[in-house]
Amino acid sequence: PGRLTYVAHWDGEVERVPFWPALDAAAVSLYPMLGDSAATADLRREIARATDRLLGQAPPGMPLWIAELGLRSADGA
């Protein structure tokens, strides 16, 4: 019982998973690139851009869950 999903890597794996039809939802880990600036507006804009791209890759009619959201803690991430 319950829902079943798989968490794909955000960098294009969503469109390569062959077994989405066997699952209840598509899920993805989201690690957007931020560039040199960590300003809040830049962060929001980059997350929105990455999310829009992922929604375009998700299976039609299937919910897309963000299962993990993160930012690398390395300099220049």
Secondary structure, 3 states (H helix, E strand, C coil): CCCCEEEEECCCHHHHCCCHHHCCEEEEEECCCCCCCCCHHHHHHHHHHHHHHHHHHCCCCCCEEEEEECCCCCCCC
